[in-house]
Amino acid sequence: MKKASEVTFITNNLKEAYQELEDGKFEDKELFKFINRAKADLLENPLCGIHVPNRLIPEEYTKNYCVSNLWKYDLPDGWRLLYTLAGDELKIVAVILEWLTHKEYEQRFNY
């Protein structure tokens, strides 16, 4: 598997929320570190997460972002990072859709 050329965020608002974590309270700073580690892992191997079957992709993602593939990366402390892959033979881009607590993840996927 090729390395990802880039890891980005689906919206500027999400990118800003990520950047704000760095200066937040202790828990926010920890989450920022977890996401940074995930970004580094995704650059090295974009398939390092767990593939979510297409039938389980929440309609919100397909409707709002035209997501046709979804991956879950387990972060420490029960957090989940959801991302999709885009690109072609020359470039792979891992696009972060959101990060959720385990409880929010269960609600998003109706578990």
C-alpha positions in Angstrom: 0.0 0.0 0.0 1.2 3.4 -0.9 1.7 6.1 1.8 -0.8 8.9 1.9 0.3 12.1 0.3 -1.7 14.2 2.7 -4.0 14.1 5.7 -6.6 16.8 5.7 -9.9 17.8 7.3 -13.3 17.6 5.6 -14.1 21.3 6.5 -12.2 24.4 7.7 -14.4 24.4 10.8 -13.2 20.9 11.7 -9.6 21.9 11.1 -10.1 24.9 13.3 -11.6 22.8 16.0 -8.6 20.5 15.8 -6.2 23.4 16.1 -8.1 24.8 19.1 -7.6 21.5 21.0 -3.9 22.4 21.3 -4.5 25.3 23.5 -7.5 23.8 25.4 -7.7 22.2 28.8 -5.6 19.1 29.6 -8.1 16.6 28.0 -8.2 18.7 24.8 -4.4 18.8 24.6 -4.4 15.0 25.0 -6.9 14.6 22.3 -4.8 16.8 20.1 -1.8 14.5 20.7 -3.9 11.5 19.9 -5.1 13.0 16.6 -1.5 14.0 15.7 -0.4 10.4 16.2 -3.3 9.2 14.0 -2.4 11.7 11.3 1.2 10.4 11.3 0.0 6.8 11.1 -2.4 7.6 8.3 0.5 9.2 6.3 2.5 6.1 6.7 -0.4 3.7 6.0 -3.8 5.1 5.0 -5.3 1.6 5.6 -4.2 1.4 9.2 -7.8 2.0 10.4 -10.7 -0.5 10.4 -12.8 -0.4 7.2 -16.4 0.2 7.8 -18.7 -1.8 5.5 -20.5 0.5 3.0 -23.9 -0.6 4.3 -23.0 0.9 7.7 -21.8 4.3 6.5 -24.1 6.9 8.1 -26.3 8.7 5.6 -25.0 12.0 7.0 -21.6 11.2 5.5 -22.9 10.1 2.1 -25.4 12.9 1.9 -23.2 15.8 3.1 -19.7 14.7 1.9 -20.4 12.0 -0.8 -18.4 9.5 1.2 -18.1 6.2 -0.6 -15.6 4.5 1.8 -15.2 5.0 5.6 -12.5 4.0 8.0 -12.4 4.1 11.8 -9.2 4.7 13.7 -9.4 3.9 17.4 -7.8 6.6 19.6 -6.9 6.2 23.3 -9.5 6.7 26.0 -12.4 5.4 23.8 -12.2 8.2 21.2 -12.9 7.3 17.5 -11.5 9.1 14.5 -13.5 8.6 11.2 -11.9 9.2 7.9 -12.3 8.5 4.2 -9.8 8.0 1.5 -9.7 9.9 -1.8 -7.3 10.1 -4.7 -5.9 8.0 -7.5 -2.8 5.9 -8.4 -0.6 8.9 -7.9 -2.0 10.5 -4.7 -3.9 9.2 -1.7 -5.5 11.7 0.6 -6.9 10.7 4.0 -9.7 13.0 4.9 -10.7 13.3 8.5 -14.5 13.6 8.9 -14.7 13.8 12.7 -13.6 12.4 16.0 -16.1 11.1 18.6 -16.3 9.7 22.0 -17.2 6.0 22.1 -20.7 6.9 23.2 -21.1 9.4 20.3 -19.8 6.8 17.9 -22.4 4.3 19.1 -25.1 6.9 18.6 -23.8 7.8 15.1 -23.9 4.2 14.1 -27.1 3.3 15.9 -25.4 0.6 18.1 
